[in-house]
């Protein structure tokens, strides 16, 4: 795996989503001055279920098709960024497993995101969802409709909530903003505490609620201020814009993504289920965002 160390790894299958992912990954490889690894995984081992299948899809046939797909991905990357160093690789283990293995040594994983269906995993695309949940390095999910890359005209948005996950997100976002001369929008949301029936019956006034609102708003502002200090300490050249707003964090970030080139969020990083590994806000942002989403792991 030494040849993969620090590389930008992109999953590619020839789809429109994968095309956008390759474009984004090639630009990031150039920015990082690292090689780009184009991966196609056929999951052939799992599909070998009958002699009839083997007759139609021999190992040689599958490998020839796989080689053609990664060659197309390589050609697209070189056409977009002629100076990029490209490696190609095929796997029969399945895309999610192959990407997870490569993530132990890669600098970043890039995948295309499919937005269709109603089930959570299907809505985004099972490979993108699994990669974001289980990779050992940051993962960027690029939707098919995305055509911009961070830069002076296209800001990066990072969501913060004071957690260790958001701290990692801030560091990743600051590094990318510094490397692309993009403005960094540090965003935090706070929600108005709900008042229930029993509170209305037994409390003479709602001063406690006003105090809770003030505390929530103050906490959001504190999260942003702390993140700004981190950015200024590591990348003082980055222009930081603060965004503190009432509402749900995922909706705030989704709305901010309309004018952004990238949204960066943290992953919870514990638990056994995919949803727990990502965290509800991160998972929702991946589905709702209008631009690529980076998961800082």
ROFIRO-164959 format. One line per field, with one value per residue (C-alpha): residue number from 1; residue in three letters; x, y, z. Coordinates in nm, 4 decimals, always signed. Example, Ala and Ser with C-alpha at 12.3 -4.5 7.8 and 13.67 -1.06 7.14 Angstrom:
! residues 2
torke = [1,2] $
migu = [ALA,SER] $
xx = [+1.2300,+1.3670] $
yy = [-0.4500,-0.1060] $
zz = [+0.7800,+0.7140] $
This chain:
! residues 297
torke = [1,2,3,4,5,6,7,8,9,10,11,12,13,14,15,16,17,18,19,20,21,22,23,24,25,26,27,28,29,30,31,32,33,34,35,36,37,38,39,40,41,42,43,44,45,46,47,48,49,50,51,52,53,54,55,56,57,58,59,60,61,62,63,64,65,66,67,68,69,70,71,72,73,74,75,76,77,78,79,80,81,82,83,84,85,86,87,88,89,90,91,92,93,94,95,96,97,98,99,100,101,102,103,104,105,106,107,108,109,110,111,112,113,114,115,116,117,118,119,120,121,122,123,124,125,126,127,128,129,130,131,132,133,134,135,136,137,138,139,140,141,142,143,144,145,146,147,148,149,150,151,152,153,154,155,156,157,158,159,160,161,162,163,164,165,166,167,168,169,170,171,172,173,174,175,176,177,178,179,180,181,182,183,184,185,186,187,188,189,190,191,192,193,194,195,196,197,198,199,200,201,202,203,204,205,206,207,208,209,210,211,212,213,214,215,216,217,218,219,220,221,222,223,224,225,226,227,228,229,230,231,232,233,234,235,236,237,238,239,240,241,242,243,244,245,246,247,248,249,250,251,252,253,254,255,256,257,258,259,260,261,262,263,264,265,266,267,268,269,270,271,272,273,274,275,276,277,278,279,280,281,282,283,284,285,286,287,288,289,290,291,292,293,294,295,296,297] $
migu = [UNK,UNK,UNK,UNK,UNK,UNK,UNK,UNK,UNK,UNK,UNK,UNK,UNK,UNK,UNK,UNK,UNK,UNK,UNK,UNK,UNK,UNK,UNK,UNK,UNK,UNK,UNK,UNK,UNK,UNK,UNK,UNK,UNK,UNK,UNK,UNK,UNK,UNK,UNK,UNK,UNK,UNK,UNK,UNK,UNK,UNK,UNK,UNK,UNK,UNK,UNK,UNK,UNK,UNK,UNK,UNK,UNK,UNK,UNK,UNK,UNK,UNK,UNK,UNK,UNK,UNK,UNK,UNK,UNK,UNK,UNK,UNK,UNK,UNK,UNK,UNK,UNK,UNK,UNK,UNK,UNK,UNK,UNK,UNK,UNK,UNK,UNK,UNK,UNK,UNK,UNK,UNK,UNK,UNK,UNK,UNK,UNK,UNK,UNK,UNK,UNK,UNK,UNK,UNK,UNK,UNK,UNK,UNK,UNK,UNK,UNK,UNK,UNK,UNK,UNK,UNK,UNK,UNK,UNK,UNK,UNK,UNK,UNK,UNK,UNK,UNK,UNK,UNK,UNK,UNK,UNK,UNK,UNK,UNK,UNK,UNK,UNK,UNK,UNK,UNK,UNK,UNK,UNK,UNK,UNK,UNK,UNK,UNK,UNK,UNK,UNK,UNK,UNK,UNK,UNK,UNK,UNK,UNK,UNK,UNK,UNK,UNK,UNK,UNK,UNK,UNK,UNK,UNK,UNK,UNK,UNK,UNK,UNK,UNK,UNK,UNK,UNK,UNK,UNK,UNK,UNK,UNK,UNK,UNK,UNK,UNK,UNK,UNK,UNK,UNK,UNK,UNK,UNK,UNK,UNK,UNK,UNK,UNK,UNK,UNK,UNK,UNK,UNK,UNK,UNK,UNK,UNK,UNK,UNK,UNK,UNK,UNK,UNK,UNK,UNK,UNK,UNK,UNK,UNK,UNK,UNK,UNK,UNK,UNK,UNK,UNK,UNK,UNK,UNK,UNK,UNK,UNK,UNK,UNK,UNK,UNK,UNK,UNK,UNK,UNK,UNK,UNK,UNK,UNK,UNK,UNK,UNK,UNK,UNK,UNK,UNK,UNK,UNK,UNK,UNK,UNK,UNK,UNK,UNK,UNK,UNK,UNK,UNK,UNK,UNK,UNK,UNK,UNK,UNK,UNK,UNK,UNK,UNK,UNK,UNK,UNK,UNK,UNK,UNK,UNK,UNK,UNK,UNK,UNK,UNK,UNK,UNK,UNK,UNK,UNK,UNK,UNK,UNK,UNK,UNK,UNK,UNK] $
xx = [+0.0000,+0.2998,+0.2147,-0.1203,+0.0176,-0.1272,-0.2942,-0.6337,-0.8430,-1.1555,-1.4113,-1.5073,-1.7683,-1.8322,-2.1540,-2.2239,-2.1711,-1.8352,-1.7353,-1.7889,-1.6035,-1.3024,-1.3029,-1.3114,-1.0525,-0.8100,-0.8246,-0.7655,-0.4714,-0.3105,-0.3721,-0.2168,+0.0623,-0.0210,-0.1042,-0.4607,-0.5675,-0.8687,-1.0394,-1.3045,-1.4442,-1.6625,-1.7612,-1.7146,-1.6430,-1.9861,-2.1618,-2.0153,-2.3281,-2.3844,-2.2064,-2.4324,-2.3048,-1.9451,-2.0048,-2.1289,-1.8917,-1.5579,-1.2842,-1.1019,-1.4150,-1.4828,-1.1210,-1.1160,-1.4283,-1.2834,-0.9610,-1.1610,-1.3545,-1.0486,-0.8780,-1.1736,-1.1473,-0.7751,-0.8299,-1.0939,-0.8651,-0.5724,-0.7949,-0.9175,-0.5744,-0.2919,-0.0271,-0.1919,-0.0131,-0.2663,-0.2592,-0.5336,-0.6503,-0.9283,-1.0746,-1.3149,-1.3932,-1.6630,-1.6281,-1.7089,-1.4600,-1.1900,-1.2257,-1.2158,-0.8902,-0.7312,-0.8446,-0.5951,-0.3147,-0.4897,-0.5019,-0.8662,-1.1389,-1.3685,-1.6915,-1.9952,-2.3283,-2.6519,-2.9683,-3.2644,-3.5001,-3.6458,-3.4309,-3.1449,-2.8681,-3.0189,-3.0940,-2.7280,-2.5878,-2.4729,-2.1047,-2.0884,-2.2772,-2.0547,-1.7357,-1.8401,-1.9241,-1.6288,-1.3271,-1.0175,-0.9529,-1.1693,-1.4322,-1.5794,-1.9147,-1.9637,-2.3149,-2.3589,-2.4872,-2.1782,-1.9474,-1.7484,-1.4343,-1.3382,-1.1714,-1.1929,-1.5441,-1.6652,-1.6473,-1.6144,-1.8688,-1.7880,-2.0403,-1.9332,-2.0976,-1.8080,-1.7543,-1.4276,-1.5772,-1.6384,-1.2843,-1.1530,-1.3886,-1.2549,-0.8956,-0.9791,-1.1838,-0.9146,-0.6485,-0.8597,-0.9550,-0.5888,-0.4914,-0.7631,-0.7832,-1.1472,-1.3406,-1.4287,-1.7792,-1.7932,-2.1544,-2.3360,-2.7078,-2.9027,-3.2585,-3.5275,-3.6110,-3.9609,-4.2200,-4.4472,-4.7963,-4.6790,-4.4494,-4.7377,-4.9473,-4.6926,-4.4675,-4.5916,-4.3727,-4.1394,-3.8273,-3.6517,-3.7258,-3.5824,-3.2735,-3.2460,-3.2742,-3.0025,-2.7803,-2.8330,-2.7568,-2.4486,-2.3266,-2.3582,-2.1606,-1.8961,-1.8553,-1.7960,-1.5545,-1.3532,-1.3362,-1.2272,-0.9420,-0.8271,-0.8281,-0.6438,-0.3830,-0.3108,-0.4032,-0.4136,-0.4378,-0.7828,-1.0770,-1.3376,-1.7048,-1.9194,-2.2712,-2.4765,-2.8442,-3.1484,-3.2713,-3.1568,-2.7894,-2.8464,-3.0913,-2.8578,-2.5693,-2.7901,-2.9055,-2.5493,-2.4411,-2.6364,-2.3615,-2.0698,-1.8292,-1.7886,-1.9526,-1.7369,-1.8878,-1.7524,-1.8383,-1.9376,-1.6887,-1.8364,-2.1076,-2.1805,-2.4470,-2.3738,-2.6110,-2.4284,-2.0901,-2.1910,-2.4198,-2.7640,-2.6522,-2.3706,-2.5990,-2.8718,-2.6300,-2.4974,-2.8510,-2.9571,-2.6474,-2.6311,-2.2528,-1.9890,-1.9770,-1.6567,-1.6776,-1.3837,-1.2995] $
yy = [+0.0000,+0.2314,+0.3678,+0.4892,+0.6838,+1.0352,+0.9807,+1.1129,+0.8012,+0.8263,+0.5539,+0.5407,+0.3379,+0.5510,+0.7105,+1.0874,+1.1007,+0.9296,+1.1687,+1.4650,+1.2840,+1.2323,+1.5981,+1.7053,+1.4490,+1.5443,+1.9100,+1.8106,+1.5877,+1.8808,+2.1067,+1.8540,+1.7671,+1.4007,+1.1229,+1.0428,+0.6786,+0.5850,+0.2733,+0.0521,-0.2345,-0.4922,-0.7017,-0.9993,-1.2456,-1.1919,-1.2214,-1.5610,-1.7571,-1.9986,-2.1720,-1.9803,-1.6541,-1.7671,-1.8677,-1.5190,-1.3316,-1.5023,-1.3505,-1.2371,-1.0657,-0.8881,-0.7772,-0.6443,-0.4383,-0.3131,-0.2097,-0.0154,+0.1697,+0.2815,+0.3803,+0.6068,+0.7573,+0.8141,+0.9808,+1.2120,+1.3150,+1.3880,+1.5860,+1.8057,+1.8439,+1.7442,+1.7660,+1.5245,+1.1967,+0.9158,+0.5554,+0.3026,-0.0006,-0.2575,-0.4759,-0.7673,-0.7120,-0.4501,-0.0741,-0.0119,-0.2696,-0.1634,+0.2037,+0.1284,-0.0659,+0.2119,+0.4766,+0.3456,+0.4999,+0.7520,+1.1240,+1.1554,+0.9452,+1.0939,+0.9285,+1.0272,+1.0620,+0.9289,+1.0989,+0.8746,+0.6445,+0.6747,+0.4492,+0.6338,+0.4183,+0.4173,+0.7895,+0.8788,+0.5625,+0.2664,+0.3001,+0.6702,+0.6133,+0.3230,+0.5082,+0.8139,+0.5990,+0.3609,+0.5225,+0.5987,+0.9307,+1.2241,+1.1421,+1.3813,+1.2982,+1.4779,+1.5010,+1.4708,+1.8275,+1.9791,+2.1679,+2.3969,+2.3585,+2.5779,+2.9053,+3.2829,+3.2831,+2.9653,+2.9497,+2.6540,+2.6115,+2.4230,+2.3313,+2.3570,+2.2516,+2.2384,+1.8635,+1.6883,+1.5962,+1.9587,+2.0452,+1.8015,+1.9487,+2.2986,+2.1874,+2.0130,+2.3079,+2.5591,+2.3608,+2.3406,+2.7079,+2.8055,+2.5875,+2.7204,+3.0865,+3.0265,+3.2170,+3.0009,+3.0296,+2.8968,+2.8112,+2.7114,+2.6736,+2.7061,+2.5984,+2.7589,+2.5312,+2.3878,+2.4548,+2.1655,+2.1446,+2.0814,+2.3820,+2.6030,+2.4709,+2.4941,+2.7869,+3.1345,+3.2898,+3.1776,+3.3627,+3.0275,+2.9892,+3.3290,+3.2395,+2.9083,+3.0874,+3.3326,+3.0456,+2.8520,+3.1578,+3.2306,+2.8721,+2.8888,+3.2108,+3.0598,+2.7577,+2.9853,+3.2077,+2.9061,+2.7709,+3.1102,+3.1143,+2.7726,+2.8937,+3.2129,+3.0146,+2.7708,+2.9642,+3.3373,+3.4178,+3.2571,+3.4986,+3.3784,+3.4719,+3.3885,+3.2488,+3.1923,+3.1300,+2.9899,+2.6579,+2.3048,+2.2602,+2.0367,+2.2811,+2.5738,+2.3943,+2.2751,+2.6315,+2.7646,+2.4986,+2.6713,+2.9301,+2.7121,+2.4775,+2.2478,+2.1813,+2.0192,+1.8335,+1.6091,+1.2451,+1.1155,+0.8301,+0.5788,+0.3177,+0.0108,+0.1312,+0.3375,+0.6094,+0.6352,+0.6404,+0.9429,+1.1291,+1.2595,+1.6070,+1.4773,+1.2184,+1.4732,+1.7255,+1.4610,+1.4134,+1.7773,+1.9678,+2.1293,+2.0937,+1.8336,+1.7368,+1.6427,+1.4163,+1.4783,+1.1515] $
zz = [+0.0000,+0.0092,-0.3358,-0.2003,+0.0948,+0.0892,-0.2487,-0.3523,-0.4171,-0.6301,-0.6885,-1.0560,-1.2454,-1.5531,-1.4213,-1.4343,-1.0577,-1.0947,-1.3733,-1.1405,-0.8641,-1.0914,-1.1930,-0.8277,-0.7196,-0.9953,-0.8899,-0.5288,-0.6250,-0.8041,-0.5033,-0.2659,-0.5104,-0.4593,-0.7072,-0.8024,-0.7764,-0.9908,-0.8537,-1.0086,-0.8008,-0.9744,-0.6695,-0.9002,-0.6205,-0.4673,-0.8038,-0.8951,-0.8122,-1.1002,-1.3902,-1.6281,-1.4895,-1.5246,-1.8845,-1.9666,-1.7379,-1.7201,-1.5026,-1.8160,-1.9511,-1.6244,-1.5924,-1.9468,-1.8779,-1.5483,-1.7183,-1.9739,-1.7032,-1.5056,-1.8312,-1.9084,-1.5601,-1.6063,-1.9436,-1.7957,-1.5104,-1.7441,-1.9802,-1.6946,-1.5307,-1.7682,-1.4960,-1.2544,-1.1769,-1.2183,-1.1016,-1.1712,-0.9809,-1.0076,-0.7358,-0.7145,-0.3465,-0.3904,-0.3881,-0.0216,+0.1053,-0.1396,-0.0513,+0.3202,+0.2767,+0.0718,+0.3203,+0.5773,+0.3698,+0.1423,+0.2089,+0.1078,-0.0562,-0.3223,-0.4374,-0.6401,-0.4634,-0.6078,-0.4839,-0.5556,-0.3715,-0.0228,+0.1917,+0.3618,+0.2173,-0.1312,-0.1269,-0.1278,-0.2811,-0.0772,-0.1684,-0.0819,+0.2404,+0.3479,+0.2561,+0.4544,+0.7559,+0.7641,+0.5958,+0.8014,+0.6259,+0.5111,+0.2485,-0.0085,-0.1677,-0.5007,-0.6518,-1.0265,-1.0567,-0.8952,-1.1298,-0.9010,-0.6933,-0.3963,-0.4898,-0.4510,-0.6007,-0.4322,-0.0506,+0.1830,+0.4627,+0.7829,+1.0494,+1.4137,+1.7393,+1.9828,+1.9471,+1.8647,+1.5279,+1.4384,+1.5511,+1.2915,+1.0348,+1.1037,+1.0536,+0.7264,+0.6001,+0.6951,+0.5133,+0.1976,+0.2162,+0.2495,-0.0448,-0.2741,-0.1623,-0.0751,+0.1880,+0.4884,+0.6318,+0.9889,+1.0678,+1.3848,+1.4526,+1.7752,+1.8404,+2.0514,+2.3463,+2.3148,+2.5840,+2.6734,+2.8220,+3.1785,+3.1722,+3.0717,+3.3603,+3.6403,+3.5514,+3.6241,+3.3589,+3.0846,+3.1930,+3.2014,+2.8323,+2.7456,+2.9452,+2.7586,+2.4250,+2.5234,+2.6402,+2.3162,+2.1039,+2.3117,+2.2780,+1.8992,+1.8881,+2.1179,+1.8910,+1.5933,+1.7859,+1.8975,+1.5438,+1.4129,+1.6640,+1.5401,+1.1795,+1.2647,+1.4559,+1.1729,+0.8566,+0.9340,+0.5635,+0.5356,+0.5275,+0.7786,+0.7745,+1.0770,+1.0459,+1.3619,+1.3016,+1.4741,+1.3415,+1.2739,+1.1937,+0.8924,+0.7347,+0.7961,+0.6242,+0.3381,+0.2742,+0.2934,+0.0435,-0.2357,-0.2767,-0.1662,-0.3382,-0.0376,+0.2982,+0.5662,+0.8615,+1.1318,+1.1896,+1.5284,+1.5014,+1.7461,+1.7659,+1.5551,+1.3143,+1.0058,+1.1207,+1.4526,+1.2854,+1.0839,+1.3203,+1.2285,+1.1169,+0.8973,+0.7431,+0.6704,+0.5204,+0.2823,+0.1505,+0.1391,+0.0265,-0.3182,-0.3408,-0.2434,+0.1225,+0.3062,+0.6107,+0.8434,+1.0152] $
